[in-house]
Amino acid sequence: MLSLKGEQVYLRALEPEDLNFLYELENDTAIWEISGTSTPYSKHVLQLYLDNAHRDIYDVKQLRLCICTLEDQVVGLIDLFDFDPKNNRAGLGIVIKESNKRNQGIGNESIKLLLEYGFTSLNLHQVFANVAEDNAASIHLFKKLGFEQVGIKNDWIFVNGSYKNEILFQKIKM
């Protein structure tokens, strides 16, 4: 049986008690750039989202999971998005909320767990990730995990009055 548990973290479905964490994360303007968010979310809207979070990836084309420490602390979210079962591909996004939890292998292990799930259970052939050109930590992480840079989307992200490039990474199932 496939386990979504590693040595540092485990991945689990969203639960109703995740509302406050989701509210803080989605309304953190420091990460709006990576999430594509431009307006705040109300708790009501996020509760509606949580109420539907049980829906199947084949229906909603997205799977969002909580990244939890083995001590049951939620530290981030990891997503498969733009799920395309016809072409066996999906995008991958990850955010670790607390800066003191970054650069400790949590993101690395979380991505490995989700890749294993995607390649094995969802029969994905490829996974892609979009990373801002100035996000050195994420670029390093995806390269370390065997993702290849396959393109640059010029002037893709508009933030603070100027444009920046976004790198497209891809990992093909071997």
Sequence and secondary structure as in RCSB ss.txt:
>XXXX:A:sequence
MLSLKGEQVYLRALEPEDLNFLYELENDTAIWEISGTSTPYSKHVLQLYLDNAHRDIYDVKQLRLCICTLEDQVV
GLIDLFDFDPKNNRAGLGIVIKESNKRNQGIGNESIKLLLEYGFTSLNLHQVFANVAEDNAASIHLFKKLGFEQV
GIKNDWIFVNGSYKNEILFQKIKM
>XXXX:A:secstr
    B SSEEEEE  GGGHHHHHHHHT GGGHHHHT  S   HHHHHHHHHTTTS HHHHS EEEEEEETTS EE
EEEEEEEEETTTTEEEEEEEES GGGTTSSHHHHHHHHHHHHHHHTS  SEEEEEEETT HHHHHHHHHTT EEE
EEEEEEEEETTEEEEEEEEEEE  
